Amino acid sequence: MDDEVVPHVSEGALPVTRRTLLGGAGVVAAALAIPGTADAALKVITSRSGALNFAIRDRESMQRLALSFANARISAGRIVPDGRSAATMVVDVGPQALIEEITSAAAPAVPVDARLARSSRLAFTLPRGGLPATRAGLLTWLACEPRVTALGAYPAEERIPPADVVYGNPAATQTAIEIPWFMVVSPSDESGWEHPLVGPTRDGRTEVWHTHLATRTFDDKGAPIGYDHSSDTVRVVWLRDKQASRMLGTTPAGIVRTAGSDDYPFEMRPNPQDRSDIGRLTGMTSNAAGTAAVKGGVADPVEVDLTLSALGGTMRASGAWNEPGVSSLTSWQQRTWDGRDTYIRTTRRGFVYPFAAPATLVEEVTREFLADRSGTVRAFERLSQRVIINVASMDLDAADGVPHAGLGAPFSRVTFRTRATPAITGVATPLSGEWRGVTVFVPELAGGEPFAFTITGRDRAGHSIAFEMPLLFAEDKLVSLKPSGSARANFTKTGSRALRTYYNGLPEAKRRANMRGAYVGFAASADGSTSMPTASLDWHLDIGTPRGSSSDLARERRPYSFPRMERATINV
């Protein structure tokens, strides 16, 4: 085992190369190689430099840690507080995340663009008795108290006071882990880190050294005694985006929506909107009506299985929320292996029209092995999107506020036989006002044709009729209005009128149900005299008169819009 100790030097911008990725932080310094044990190395370097800033390395397990102490001194072979104030230890573990450009071409071009995260660090307050100045001593952190931000300190299920929801770049003596790229996360004040002294060697192969996020356990006197994984969570405490403060406000702003800037250099996930949403959801909750974000409360953190190493972080992250006043985002999952993402999934709430059925927009990023333009097989990141309908059926006549007693539609009930689309395209934000920045689109297949959902309708004569038609997805998102106020457009008259105008103006192919000549009963009849062989039905949106305010409708998720038949093409 070869050990090295080098001065700790802060890094600047890092180009993404194999050397910088494998070398962690890419510290620019001439290594001072010291033969013998790590204990001897530590003693030599500290006595030579007179400073408590040094790095521990193990070549075989790629261990590379830069340790910095403040308010501490060496005494009798131990690093102890110097008595001025709390002694701190900061462990720089190097960059932990790499984000890569999402590609869509059948044969992607190389190289794919990428960005490397800044170095991550773990910070602790030393125990009163300090730590032995040995490898074992400096890598045994159970008795050290984690130093985290006020927001990051809260574990799951604890109520956060509004005053502690302060987003900001953690101080140099506070934990800051950048994973994913541009998202600075923090474990709670119950956290700890488990690891061996060096990576174990088996059959001549040495495992990469890594430290694993854990939850400290305590005895009945409050002394730490070990670790478990009962509450391994993180909260977003800062973003690297230039407009981070605005992006993390109760009324978010400054979110870059188009790739091509420093904060959004190429198509990626999480993108700036995702980062803003995840960050706010881990520190905010929704008011009762779902029409405003409130700082604090029992905000849900992200559950993680997280390890850090010189090769980058390995993470399973899972967050789930139902905070409509904060964000339309309802879940985020991410899998990262040695700093490279392998799977990302987000879900956002919405509705499909004209039937106003609750639905979810799912975005997934997967790693696919594809041949590039030279024929070399590589692992590229690919984005796919699909829409899932969340209910099996809708009773149209029973809906509160349905116009014309429901007679504007030939069906009293619809049942969705297609509950999920395949991979689709067409995602867009075409509207303004209360719909500004809200995803509204008709799902399309790769060739550009609208995707047809299979639906069964109960007609006015009581018959079940199967048909196929496109549907319009409209995100359920809180939008800030100028000069003040906010709205969830699905539940306001103004928003519903704008959606009606947009939907009714779509090309007929995006509003047309293919009835395939089925006999549709357009009115109640015992003898079938009201049933006509129908080639197609064209749909419009209508505005209903539901009871309650917009806040009531938002809380109960009852949109203003209802389906209305515009035209039927009948074979005679």
N, C-alpha and C positions, 0 to 999 in steps of 0.2 A: 504494500500500500504506500503510495506516494502522497505526502501532504505538502501543501503549499500555503503560505500566508502572504497576502499582498495588501498594500494600502487600499482603503476604500475610496473610489473616485466616482462622482456622479456622472452619469452618461448623458449625452445629448440625443439628437434624433438618430434613430437606428435604421439603416437600410436593411431590408429583409434579405438575408443570405443564410445559407446553411450554417456558416460560422457564427453569425450573431444569434441565430435561433438555438443552436446547440450550446453555445457558450453563455446562454442566459443573458445577463445584463451587458455583456460585452465590455467589461471594465478595461479601460485603457491604462495599463500600468505594467511595468516590468516585474514579473513574478520573482519573488525572493524565495527560492526553493531551499528548504531547511531539512536536512536528513534527520532521520530518527522519528520519534513519535510525535503525534499532534500536541501532546502536553508540552514536550520540549519546545516545539515550534512556537506555541503560544507564549511561553515564558521568555523566549529569546526576543520575539518581535515586540512584546510589550516593554521589555526592559530597554530595547534599543530605541524605540520611538518615543517613549514617554507618553504615548496617547493610547486611548482605549478604542481605537478604530482598526479593525483587522478582519481578515477573511479566513475561513476554514475551507479547505478543499480536499477532496479525495478523488484521485484520478479514476480509479476503477469504477466507483459508483457515481461518478460525475457530480459529486457533492460540491456545491459552490455557494457559500453563504458569506455575506459581508455583515459583520457585527459592529454596531456602534453603541457606545455607552455614554451616558451623560450623568453628571452628579455622582460619579463613582470613582473609586480608586482601587489599587491592588494592595492587599494587606494579607500577609501570611498565606500566600498562595490562593487567595480568594478575591473576587471582584465584589466589593462591598459599597454601600452608600457612603458618600463622603460627609453626610450630615447636613448639607446645605438645603436640600429639598429631595423629593422622591427621585431615586435613581432609576434610570430607564435603560432598557436594552432594545435596540431596533435591529431586526434581522432582515436584510435585503435578500430576497430570493430570486431576483431577476424577473424578466418579462414572463408572463404566464399565458398569454393569449396571442393568437395570430388570426386576423380576419382576412378572408380571401374573397375575391370578386365572384359573384354568382354569374354563371354563364348560361346562355340559352341556345347557342348554336349547336347544330347537330355534330359538327366537328370543330370544337372550340380552338381558338388561337392560343398560342403560348408565347411568352410566359403570361400567366394569369396575375393580375395586379393583387397586391397584398399589403397589409400594414401590421407592424409589430407593436404590441402594447408597451407601455412604459414599465419600469421595474415595479414589482409589488413588494410590500414590506409588512412584517409582523412586529408589533410593538408591545412591550411589557414593562410593568413596574417590578423592579427586583424585590425579592423578599428582604426583610430586615437583616437577615444574616448573610445576604449576598449569595453568590454562586462560586463553586470551585473553578479556578482558572484552568480547567482541563476540558478535553473534548466532551467527556461524559457530563461534566458539570454544566458546560455552556449549551449542551443540547438537551438538558433536562429542564423543562419549562413548567412542570406541573404546579410548582409553588409560585410561579410568576403570575401576576394579575394582568389580564389583557388590557391594553390601552386602546380604546375605541371612541368614536365620536358619540355625542349624546344621543343621536338618533340610532346609530348602529348598536348601542348597548342593549336595546330591548329584545328579549327573546320572544318567541311566538306566544300569542294569547295574553300578552300583557298590554294594558291600556297605556298609550303614549300620551303624555301631556302635550298640548299644542306648542308650548314653549320649547320643547325639545325637538320639534320637527324643524331643524335648521340644516339645510343642505349646504355643504361647503367642502372645499378641498381639505382633506384631513391634514392636521399639523404633521410636521416631520417626525414627531414622537407618537403618532397614532397609526393604527393599522390601516392600510390601504391596499386592497387587492384589485387589480384591473383584470377582470375576467367576467364577461366578454370584453372585447376591445371597446375602449372609451367609457365603460361602465365601471365605476369604482364602488366596490362592495365591501361590507364589513360584517364579520360575525358578531354575535352578542357578547356581553360581558360574562356569560357563562361558558364561553368557548375555551378550548384548549387544542393542542396539536400533538399528535402521536407520531413517533418515528423511531427507527433504529439509529444507532450511532453512525453506521455506514450501511450501504446497501449490502445485503447478504450475498454470499457467493456459493453457488451450487454447481457441481460438475464443471468447474472452470469458468462459469458465467456469473457475472456480478450484476445484481439488480440495480437499476437506477435508484439513487436515494430519493425519497420523497417524504413529505410530512402530510399527515392526514388530519383534516378538521374533525374535532370531536367535541363532546360536552363534558366538562369537568364534573366529577361527583365529589361529595363532601361527607364527612362524618358528622355525628350529632353535635360536635363542638365547632363546626364550620371550617374544619381543616380539609384541604383537598386531598383525596385519597386515590383517585384514579379517573378513568375516562369511560364514557359510554357514548352512544349515538342517539340519545333520546330527543335532542333538540338541536340538530345541526342545521342552522338557518343563517341566511345573510339578508341584509337590507342594502339597497342602493343608497349611498350617502353623497355621491357626487357624480357628475359626468364631465368628460374632457371636452365636450362641445364648447365652442366660443360663447354660445348663448345659454349656458347651463343654468344660470340663475333664473332666467325667464322660462326655460323649459320645465323647470321643477317647481313652478309656482302653482298656487291653487287654480289660477286661470293661466294655463300654459301659453307661451308665445315663443317666437323666434325659432321654431322647428323647421329645419331645412327639409324640403320635400322632394327636391330633384337632385340626383347624383351629379357630381362634378365639382364639389368644393372640398376644402380640407376636412370638414366634419363629415362629409358624405362623398368620398372620392369616387366610389363606384357602387353598383348595386350590391347590397349586403343585407344581412339580417343578423342581429337586430339593427334596424335602421334608426335614424334619429327619432321618428315617431314612437317606435317600440321602446327605445331607451327612455324617452320622456315618460311614457305610460308606466313602464315597470318601476322606474324610480319613484314616481308619485304614488303608485299603488302600495309600495312597501312603507309609506309614511303617512298616507292619507286615507280617509274613509269618505263615504257618500252621506249626504244628509238624507233624511227619511224619504223625501220626495224623489231623490235621485236627480236633483237639478243643480247641485253644487258640490264641490269638493271641500272637505273640512280637514284641517291639519290634525293629525293624531287620531285618537281612538284606538280600537283594537284592529290595527292595520296588519294584514297578513304578510309576513316575510316570505322569502323564497326558500323552500327546502332544498338542501344540497347534499351531495356526497362529493367532497372536494379534496383533492390532493394537489400539492405544489411540488415542482421539481425543476431541475435545470433544463429539462426538455419542454417545460411548459406545464400548465395545469390540466388535470383530468377531472371532469366535473359532470355530474348528473344534476341538473337543476329542474325544479318543478314548482311553478307558482300558479295558484288558482284564486280568482277574485270574483266578487259580484258587487262591484262598486260603480254603478252607472253614472253617478255624479262626478266620478274621477276619470273614468276611461271606458271605452267600449271593449277594451281588452279583457277577456275572461280567463285566459290561461296562457302560460309560456312554459315550454319545455325545451331544454337544450342538453345535448350530449357533446362533450369536448374531450378529445383524447390527445394527451401530450401537446396541448396548446392549439390543436386543429379541430375545428368543429366537424362533427359527423352527422348531427341531426338537430334541427331546430323546428319547433312547431308553435304557432300562435293561433288563437281563436278570438274572433270578435263578434259581438252580438249584432243582430239586425233583423230584418223582415224580408219576405219575398212577396211581391205584388204581382197581380192585383188582389190576391186573397189575404194579404196582411198576415201571413203565417210567420211565427217566430222562426228564425234561421240563424245559422252561424257561418261566417266566412273563415275557412281554415287555410293557413299558409304553412307549407312544409318545405324545409330545405334538407335535401339528402345528398349524400356523396355517391356519385355514380362513376363507374370505371368506363371511360370512353376513349376512343382513339382521337388524338389531335389531328391537325392537318397534315402532319408528317407520317401519321399512322402509328405513333407511339401511344400506348395505352396509359392513361393517367387518371387520377381521381379528382374529378371536378365537382363543384357544388352546383346543384340544380334546384330551382325554385318551382314548386307547383302550388296551385290554388284550387280550391273546390268549395262548394256551398252545400251545407247540410241543413235540411228542414227538420226542426226540432219537435214537431207534432205530427201525429199520424193523420189527423183529419181536422176540419174546421166546420162548425155548424154556422153557416152564413146567416140563416134567418134568425138565429137566437142571439146574435151579437147585439150588444147594446148600441142603440143609435143608428141601426142600419136604415138607410134611406129607402123610401117607397115600400116599406114593410118587406123588403127583400125581393120584391118583384122585378127589380132592375136586372136581376141575373136569372138565368134559366135553371140554376141549381140551388137547392136548399142546403146542401152539404157537399163538401169535396173531400176526398181521401187521396193522400199523396202516395202513389205506388213507387215513385222514385224519391227516395229520401236523401240521396247524396249524388252529386255530380261526379263524373271523372275529372281529371285535370282540365281546368278551363282557363281561358284568357279573358281579356276585356275589362279588367279592373280599372276604374277611372273615378275622377272626382269632378263631374261636369257642371255642378250647380254652385250657386253663390248664396249670399244671405244666410239664412238659418242652416243651409246645407253646405256652407263653405268648408272645404277640406273633408267632406264626408264621402265615403265610398258609395257610389250609386252606379250600377251597371247591369247589363243583361249578360249572364255567363255565355261565353262562346267557346266552341271547340277550336282546336289548333288551326283548322282551315278557315275560320272566320264565321262559320254558320252558327246561329244561336242554338244552344243546347235545349233539347225538348224534354221536359219532365212528363212522365206518364201519370195521369191523374184520373180518378173515377169520380164522376159527379152524380148526385141523386137529383133527377130532373123533376119538374112540377107534376108529372104523372106518376112519380114514385119509382121510376126505373133507374138502374145504375148504368151509366154510360161512360165508357173509357175513351179518353182523348189524350193528345199530346200537345204541349205548348211551352214556349219559353216563359221564364219568370224574371222579374226585375229584383235584384238584391239591393236593399238600402240599409246602410249601416245605422245602428242606433247609437249616436254619438252626441255628447254635449258640446255645443259650439258657443264660444264667447261672441257676443254681439257688440257692435260699436254704436254709441259711445259707452254703453254699459249693458249689463244683463247677459243672459245666456238662454239657450233653448235646445231641447231635443226635438228636432223638426218632425219626427214621426207623430208627435203628440200635440202639435199646435195647428191651429187653423191656417196660419200663414205658411208654415212648412208644408202642410198637406195640399194647399192650393198650388204651391210651387211644384210639388211632386206630381200632382194631377196634370199640370200643364206639360211637364217634361214627359211623363209616361204617355199621355194621349197624343203627343207629337212624335212618338217613336215610329219608325217604319212599321207597316202592318205585319211584316214577317216576324217582328219581335213582340207582337201582341196577339198573334193569331193562334187559335186552337184548331188543330187538325182533327175533325170529327170523323173522317173517313166514311161519310154517308150514313152514320148511325141515326136512328130515329130518336129525335130529342123531343120530349114533351114540354112545350113552352107554357102550358097552363094545365091545371088539374083537369083530368078527364077520365071517365070510366070506360069509354069505348075506344080510346086511342085516337080520337079525332083531332087532338091538338098536337100529335107527334108528327114531325116532319123529317124526311131524310136530309140530313144536314152535312154539308161539305166542310164548313168551317164556321168558327165564331171569332169575331174580333172584339177585344176587350178595351174598356176605358176604366179610369178610376173616377170615383165619385166621393163627395165629402159627406160624412154622416153627421149625426147630431147626438153624440154620446154624452151621457150625464157626467158632470164633474168638470173640474178645471184641468188645464194642461198638466199641472202637477199631479192631479189624481190619475189621469190617464198614463202619465209616465210611471208612476208608482205601480200601477196595475198592468202596465204594458198593453194598453188598448189604443191602437192607432186610430186616427180620424178617418182614414181612407177605407173605402169599400169597393168591391168589384161591381162593374156595370157593363152589360153587353152593349156594345156599340152597333154591331151589325151581324147578321147571320146570313150565310150563303146556303140556300136551300135548293135541292134538286127537285124539279117538278116535271 
